[in-house]
Amino acid sequence: MSSNRTIGIDNTLPWRIPADMRHFKKLTMGHHLVMGRKTFESIGKPLPGRTTVVVSRDRGLKIDGCIVAHSLDEAIAACAGDSEFFVVGGAEIYALALPLADTLYVTEIRQEIAGDAHFPEFDRKAWREVAREQHSQIEPHPLEYHFVTYKRKEVSQ
């Protein structure tokens, strides 16, 4: 997400970061990916080496090579047995999943970028940063970005 929390524009990513795609693939390979229908349509196909779970209100929706779920709870149930599954967008699914998450893997774009889809606001004090890798690129467009991992802080009783 950008510094103003943009994650998309016109159902696509507003940037091209080849290293981010490699990072995403490394993190998610062999696991379940939970995504909304619009995010799936922007990708266009199930990603190889991963199980794609598409969340849609459309009870008649069938997608070859994917599991279709009709709620986030149903999608999570479809991931049973996976040591870690990944919620990969879009904005509506992130907003539903954020209260349930214990880990956030975020690529933080270090500038504001215009867009029409945004990562939900979240209380950063409820999370602790456990890893940060700083990167930059010149091509295809200049960007500074960080791969950051956050873990939810334990709630004291």
Sequence and secondary structure as in RCSB ss.txt:
>XXXX:A:sequence
MSSNRTIGIDNTLPWRIPADMRHFKKLTMGHHLVMGRKTFESIGKPLPGRTTVVVSRDRGLKIDGCIVAHSLDEA
IAACAGDSEFFVVGGAEIYALALPLADTLYVTEIRQEIAGDAHFPEFDRKAWREVAREQHSQIEPHPLEYHFVTY
KRKEVSQ
>XXXX:A:secstr
  TT EEEBTTB SS  HHHHHHHHHHHTTSEEEEEHHHHHHH S  TTSEEEEE S TT   TTEEEESSHHHH
HHHTTT S  EE   HHHHHHHGGG SEEEEEEESS    SEE     GGGEEEEEEEEEEE SSS EEEEEEEE
EE     
